[in-house]
Amino acid sequence: DTDHMGVGGCSSGGHLTVGTCMLAAQRKEFKLRYQMHVYPGMDNYGIPDTTDDAIEVNTMYINLYSDVEATKNDPLVNPLTASDELLQQLPPALVLTAGADWLKGPADDFANRLMQNGVPVTYWCVAGAVHAFTIHFPGCWDEERAPKAQQFMLDCFRQYLL
C-alpha cells in the first residue's frame, strides 16, 4: 500500500533508513510516512577514543562503507551533515538508542536535528542496554529490555502506518 509505507532498521540499517528517506524526499518518486532508527550508526567519522575492541571493528566497517574523505559531507553517508531543508522533508521518526552504546551520542544529535527542523520524533533511550540488545545476537540479547523495546517499535509503526 503506497499510502502507508515506512522504513526502519537497526544499527547500520538505521543509517540506511535515513538515506532511503532522504532519497525519497529528494526524488519524490514515492512518499514514506515513517522512519525508525534503532541504535543507529549516524556518524561515520566520530569514533570515540576507547579501549573497547569495537573501535577496530567499527573503523574497518567505516572504511568498507565509503571513501571517508571523499564522502565526509555527503548526507547519504554522513546524515549529520544534511541541510535543514532536507531534514524538514523527512517523515516522523522513532529514534531508539541503547544507553551503553557509543553510537548513542550521534543518534541523539540526529534526533535533535530532526526535532529542531519540525519533524515529529519519538525518542527512547533504553538505559543500560548495549548495542543490538533487541536481536538474538550472542552477547547482546537482553531478556528483560528487548521484548519491551520490540513492542514499543511495533506500536510506533502502527501509529503512523495503520
ZALUM-466720 format. One line per 3 residues: their letters; for each residue z, y, x of N, C-alpha, C. Coordinates in pm, 1 decimal. Each point is the difference from the previous one (the first is absolute). Example, Ala and Ser with C-alpha at 12.3 -4.5 7.8 and 13.67 -1.06 7.14 Angstrom:
% residues 2
as = 780.0/-569.0/1319.0/0.0/119.0/-89.0/0.0/120.0/90.0; -72.0/105.0/-35.0/6.0/119.0/82.0/73.0/109.0/-77.0;
END
This chain:
% residues 162
dtd = 0.0/-117.2/85.9/0.0/117.2/-85.9/0.0/123.1/90.2; -113.1/65.5/9.2/-13.6/111.4/93.7/82.3/122.9/-38.0; 57.1/0.0/-118.9/87.9/110.5/-37.7/144.7/-24.9/38.1;
hmg = 28.7/-116.9/52.4/138.1/-35.6/34.7/6.1/-69.5/134.9; -47.9/67.8/103.0/-0.9/-60.4/133.3/102.8/66.9/90.6; 67.2/-83.0/75.2/93.0/47.4/101.2/-17.1/-85.0/124.0;
vgg = 58.3/42.9/108.0/-10.4/-72.3/124.9/134.9/9.5/70.9; 33.7/-105.2/72.7/126.2/1.9/72.2/2.8/-101.1/111.2; 94.7/17.7/90.3/12.8/-95.1/108.3/126.8/21.9/79.0;
css = 32.0/-102.1/78.3/117.6/0.3/85.9/-42.9/21.6/144.8; 79.3/75.3/73.3/-20.2/23.3/141.7/-137.6/60.4/24.9; -86.4/-67.9/75.7/-134.1/54.2/22.4/-78.6/8.3/-130.8;
ggh = 36.8/-83.0/-98.0/-63.0/9.3/-131.9/31.3/131.4/-69.3; 118.1/54.9/26.2/33.6/132.2/-52.0/-86.6/107.5/63.1; -29.9/-18.4/126.9/-88.0/92.0/71.8/-141.7/-10.3/-55.7;
ltv = -47.1/-121.3/-22.2/-134.0/-18.3/-58.1/-5.6/54.9/-142.5; 110.9/-6.5/-70.6/7.9/53.3/-135.5/-29.1/149.1/-2.4; 64.1/75.5/88.3/-22.6/143.9/-1.5/-143.1/31.7/40.7;
gtc = -56.4/-75.8/91.7/-140.5/20.6/36.1/-92.5/-23.6/-117.7; 27.7/-104.3/-76.2/-78.6/-29.3/-119.5/11.5/113.6/-100.8; 120.5/50.9/-19.2/21.0/111.6/-93.6/-73.0/125.5/46.4;
mla = 2.9/25.9/130.2/-69.3/117.9/52.6/-150.5/-12.2/-18.5; -53.9/-117.5/29.7/-144.1/-20.3/-18.1/-39.7/11.6/-146.6; 81.1/-55.0/-88.0/-29.1/9.8/-143.5/-0.4/145.7/-44.1;
aqr = 95.6/77.9/49.4/7.0/141.8/-35.7/-120.5/77.2/53.9; -41.5/-31.3/121.2/-111.8/70.4/61.9/-133.7/-38.8/-62.3; -21.5/-127.4/-22.3/-130.1/-48.3/-46.4/-17.9/7.7/-151.2;
kef = 110.1/-0.5/-71.4/-0.6/8.8/-146.2/-86.0/-108.0/-68.0; -9.4/-117.0/63.9/-73.6/-112.5/-57.7/86.0/-78.2/-99.2; 129.6/8.1/17.3/94.4/-61.8/-91.5/131.8/74.6/13.7;
klr = 85.0/-15.7/-98.9/127.6/70.4/0.3/113.5/-101.4/2.9; 97.3/28.0/83.8/120.5/-82.1/6.1/112.0/73.2/-71.1; 77.5/-75.3/-77.0/110.4/60.2/-75.2/134.0/-13.7/70.3;
yqm = 4.5/-81.7/105.8/128.9/-24.9/62.6/-18.9/-54.0/141.4; 94.3/36.1/85.6/2.9/-53.9/136.6/142.0/-44.8/31.5; 10.0/-113.3/66.8/131.0/-56.4/34.2/4.1/-29.1/149.3;
hvy = 100.6/56.1/66.5/18.8/-18.0/144.0/136.4/-62.5/23.1; 1.8/-120.5/54.3/125.1/-70.5/24.8/16.9/-13.6/151.5; 106.1/62.2/51.8/26.2/13.7/143.5/-130.4/20.3/77.6;
pgm = -73.0/108.6/-38.3/-133.1/20.0/57.5/3.3/54.6/142.4; -104.3/-33.6/74.1/-24.2/61.3/129.7/-84.8/123.7/-21.6; 56.0/117.4/18.5/-73.0/124.0/-26.3/-29.2/81.2/125.0;
dny = 57.6/-37.1/112.7/-19.4/77.8/122.1/-34.9/-94.4/113.5; -126.8/-0.4/38.6/-44.6/-87.2/108.7/27.7/59.7/137.5; 65.8/114.2/3.4/15.9/69.7/126.4/144.8/23.3/39.0;
gip = 93.5/-23.1/-88.5/139.3/32.5/26.1/89.3/-120.7/15.9; -35.6/-93.2/85.7/86.0/-116.2/23.0/128.3/49.3/67.0; 113.7/-28.4/-59.0/125.3/53.0/55.0/37.0/-65.5/132.3;
dtt = 81.4/70.3/75.4/53.0/-53.1/124.9/110.1/-99.4/-36.9; -28.4/-127.0/17.6/94.4/-102.1/-40.2/-6.4/-116.3/98.0; 103.9/-77.6/5.1/0.2/-118.5/84.7/-45.7/-122.2/-77.7;
dda = -27.2/18.4/-126.5/-41.3/-108.9/-88.0/-133.2/-60.3/46.8; -14.8/-131.5/-12.5/-125.8/-66.3/34.5/-115.9/53.1/-83.9; 30.5/57.6/-114.1/-103.9/47.0/-90.8/-87.4/107.4/62.4;
iev = 50.9/73.6/96.1/-79.5/109.0/57.0/-127.2/-53.7/64.9; 9.7/-112.9/70.6/-117.9/-58.4/64.3/-99.8/-50.4/-103.8; 49.2/-66.4/-101.6/-86.3/-53.1/-105.4/-67.7/114.3/-75.1;
ntm = 76.3/104.5/-32.2/-57.0/112.1/-73.7/-101.4/77.7/82.1; 25.2/16.0/127.9/-97.2/66.3/86.6/-129.9/-80.3/3.3; 10.7/-132.0/10.8/-118.9/-84.8/-0.7/-74.3/13.6/-132.7;
yin = 73.3/-3.2/-112.1/-61.2/12.9/-132.1/-75.2/132.1/-11.6; 63.2/108.1/40.7/-61.5/132.1/-11.2/-126.6/7.2/83.6; 2.9/-55.1/120.4/-118.4/2.5/85.4/-113.0/-85.2/-55.8;
lys = 32.1/-104.6/-74.3/-103.3/-80.7/-64.8/-53.7/69.1/-124.9; 83.4/80.2/-63.8/-34.7/65.7/-125.9/-104.7/108.5/19.9; 14.7/77.2/107.6/-92.3/110.5/20.4/4.8/48.0/143.5;
dve = -98.4/81.3/34.0/-0.3/71.7/126.7/93.8/118.6/-20.6; 121.0/-13.3/48.9/107.8/92.9/-32.5/-39.0/145.9/24.5; -53.3/30.7/114.1/-32.2/140.0/29.5/-114.3/52.0/-86.6;
atk = -100.2/-80.7/-25.2/-115.5/44.7/-78.6/33.0/21.3/-147.4; 104.4/-66.0/-49.3/29.0/5.9/-143.7/132.3/68.0/-33.1; 58.8/66.1/97.1/133.7/57.3/-17.8/10.2/94.0/-120.0;
ndp = -105.4/71.7/-32.2/3.2/96.1/-110.4/-78.5/-45.7/-121.6; -36.4/-126.1/-4.1/-72.8/-55.1/-114.3/102.7/-49.1/-102.6; 4.4/61.4/-119.1/102.0/-39.9/-97.6/-12.2/-144.8/-47.0;
lvn = -117.8/-60.8/15.1/-12.7/-140.3/-37.8/73.0/-90.3/99.3; 19.3/47.7/119.7/72.6/-74.7/102.2/142.6/51.7/12.7; 15.7/130.3/-10.3/130.3/63.1/12.7/25.4/85.1/-125.5;
plt = 50.8/-61.8/-107.8/15.7/69.6/-127.8/85.7/126.2/6.8; 85.4/10.4/100.0/84.6/118.8/11.4/-80.4/124.9/35.0; -126.6/-16.7/40.5/-85.2/115.0/31.6/-86.6/42.7/-118.7;
asd = 14.2/-66.4/-114.0/-81.5/34.0/-117.1/26.7/143.7/-44.6; -104.9/64.4/-47.2/14.6/137.2/-49.5/76.1/0.7/-131.7; 60.4/113.6/-30.2/67.8/14.8/-128.1/-97.8/-20.9/-115.2;
ell = -120.8/51.2/15.4/-101.4/-12.5/-105.1/-30.9/-146.4/-30.2; -7.9/-81.5/103.7/-26.5/-142.2/-20.9/120.5/-68.3/-64.3; 118.6/29.1/47.9/120.0/-62.2/-55.3/17.0/33.5/-148.0;
qql = -36.6/121.1/-39.9/14.1/42.4/-139.1/-87.2/-81.7/-95.5; -101.3/-67.5/52.9/-90.9/-80.2/-82.2/44.7/-144.9/-15.3; 109.0/-36.6/66.5/43.8/-139.7/-1.1/80.8/-31.3/-126.0;
ppa = -1.6/-126.8/-40.5/72.8/-39.6/-121.0/151.0/-10.0/24.5; 79.3/-10.4/-108.0/143.9/-22.0/14.3/27.5/-119.0/92.4; 116.2/5.3/64.4/28.7/-99.8/103.7/141.6/-54.8/-9.0;
lvl = 12.4/-123.4/45.4/128.5/-58.9/32.7/3.7/-12.1/151.7; 105.4/50.7/60.8/24.1/-20.3/142.8/134.6/-68.8/10.1; -2.3/-126.2/39.8/120.5/-80.2/14.0/17.7/-29.2/148.4;
tag = 112.4/41.3/55.3/22.9/-19.8/142.6/119.2/-92.5/23.3; 5.2/-51.8/120.7/111.3/-84.4/44.4/86.2/83.1/94.2; 127.3/10.6/-31.6/89.4/87.9/74.8/12.8/-31.7/147.3;
adw = -19.2/-126.0/39.8/14.6/-39.5/140.6/-135.9/-17.2/68.5; -101.5/64.9/-52.1/-136.6/-12.6/51.6/-39.7/130.3/68.0; -51.7/-6.8/122.4/-39.5/123.1/68.5/-118.8/67.6/-66.7;
lkg = -69.5/-68.2/-89.1/-110.3/62.1/-72.9/48.7/91.8/-113.2; 128.7/-3.3/-28.1/56.9/79.8/-109.4/-26.5/149.9/16.7; 20.9/53.0/118.0/-14.8/144.2/23.5/-137.1/53.3/-37.8;
pad = -107.7/-57.4/54.2/-133.1/47.7/-38.4/-31.2/-23.4/-148.5; 51.4/-106.9/-57.5/-20.9/-23.7/-143.8/71.6/107.6/-81.2; 119.2/38.1/42.8/71.9/110.1/-64.5/-80.1/129.2/10.2;
dfa = -54.9/24.8/118.1/-81.1/120.9/19.9/-120.3/0.7/-94.3; -64.0/-114.6/-14.0/-115.7/-9.6/-88.6/40.9/23.1/-145.5; 108.5/-62.7/-43.4/47.8/19.2/-137.2/31.3/147.5/-25.6;
nrl = 62.3/65.2/96.5/31.8/142.3/-15.0/-126.1/84.9/-7.5; -100.4/-32.2/80.8/-126.3/74.4/-6.4/-64.4/-15.6/-136.6; 1.9/-122.2/-54.8/-54.9/-20.0/-133.9/73.5/87.3/-101.3;
mqn = 132.3/-5.2/3.1/81.1/76.7/-95.3/-24.8/150.3/14.7; -8.7/48.4/123.9/-25.6/142.0/23.9/-135.5/42.6/-56.4; -88.9/-96.6/-17.1/-133.4/29.5/-51.7/-15.6/-37.4/-146.7;
gvp = 111.6/-19.3/-67.4/-2.0/-19.5/-144.6/-30.3/-140.1/-47.6; -1.6/-96.3/90.2/-25.8/-138.7/-39.1/132.8/-62.8/-43.1; 6.2/-57.5/-120.3/123.6/-67.5/-41.8/27.9/-120.3/91.4;
vty = 120.1/-4.6/54.7/38.8/-107.0/92.2/130.8/-61.3/-47.5; -0.5/-131.9/-10.6/123.1/-76.0/-17.8/36.6/-51.3/138.1; 118.1/35.6/46.0/41.0/-36.2/135.7/128.1/-83.0/-7.1;
wcv = 2.7/-106.1/79.5/121.7/-79.9/11.4/10.4/-52.8/141.7; 109.3/31.8/66.0/31.9/-57.9/130.1/103.5/-108.5/-23.9; -33.3/-121.7/37.1/91.4/-112.8/-16.8/88.0/-6.1/125.4;
aga = 121.4/49.2/-14.6/93.1/11.2/112.7/22.1/-135.7/67.0; -4.8/0.6/132.5/27.9/-119.6/77.6/-112.2/-102.0/6.4; -104.8/18.6/-78.9/-110.2/-96.9/-0.9/-86.0/15.8/125.5;
vha = -61.3/-110.6/41.9/-88.4/1.3/116.2/-145.3/-2.8/-46.7; -88.9/29.9/91.1/-143.1/-2.8/-28.5/-39.5/-137.4/-56.4; -82.3/0.4/-101.5/-52.8/-121.8/-63.8/106.1/-77.4/-77.7;
fti = 106.4/67.3/-43.8/109.8/-69.4/-67.7/-39.2/-58.1/-135.2; -111.3/41.8/-57.5/-39.1/-47.3/-134.0/-90.4/-122.1/3.2; -37.6/-45.0/118.0/-90.5/-115.2/8.3/68.7/-116.2/71.4;
hfp = -45.5/-118.7/-28.7/56.2/-120.1/62.1/-57.9/-16.5/139.6; 49.4/82.4/89.2/-42.6/-1.8/139.1/123.2/-30.0/82.9; -8.6/-90.4/96.8/119.5/-39.1/76.3/76.9/119.6/55.8;
gcw = 128.0/2.3/-28.9/87.1/103.9/50.3/-0.9/129.5/-79.1; -80.7/7.6/-103.8/-11.3/124.8/-75.9/49.1/-10.8/-143.8; -29.0/-110.6/-66.7/32.4/-15.8/-142.0/146.8/31.4/-22.5;
dee = 24.9/85.4/-98.0/136.4/40.4/-33.5/31.0/-52.6/-139.9; 75.1/-106.7/-5.8/30.0/-70.2/-125.3/59.8/91.0/-106.6; 80.2/96.3/41.6/65.3/90.3/-95.2/-90.3/116.4/-40.0;
rap = -61.4/64.5/97.3/-74.5/123.0/-26.7/-143.6/-23.0/-45.8; -65.1/-103.9/49.9/-142.5/-20.1/-28.4/-30.5/-14.6/-149.2; 70.7/-84.7/-74.4/-33.6/-12.4/-142.5/14.1/131.2/-76.4;
kaq = 101.2/79.3/33.9/19.2/129.6/-65.4/-115.9/93.9/33.3; -40.5/1.4/125.3/-110.7/86.8/41.3/-130.6/-44.6/-64.1; -22.8/-131.0/-6.1/-122.2/-50.6/-63.5/-5.2/38.5/-148.0;
qfm = 111.4/-10.9/-70.1/4.4/39.1/-140.4/-24.4/149.8/-15.4; 57.1/78.2/88.8/-19.4/144.3/-1.6/-148.1/34.2/18.5; -67.0/-68.3/93.1/-142.5/23.6/22.8/-80.6/-32.5/-125.9;
ldc = 29.6/-112.1/-62.4/-69.7/-36.9/-123.8/22.9/102.9/-109.7; 121.9/44.5/-14.3/31.4/99.6/-102.5/-78.4/129.4/24.2; -9.5/42.0/125.4/-75.0/121.1/31.9/-148.5/-16.4/-29.8;
frq = -55.9/-112.9/38.0/-141.6/-26.9/-31.8/-22.1/4.1/-151.3; 86.5/-64.3/-73.2/-14.1/-1.9/-146.0/2.7/140.0/-59.4; 87.6/83.7/52.3/13.7/136.2/-50.8/-132.0/76.0/5.9;
yll = -75.2/-18.8/105.0/-122.8/77.6/19.3/-127.5/-73.0/-41.0; 5.9/-133.2/-7.9/-124.4/-73.6/-23.1/-12.3/-62.2/-137.1; 108.4/-11.3/-74.7/-9.4/-61.6/-132.9/0.5/104.3/-110.1;
END
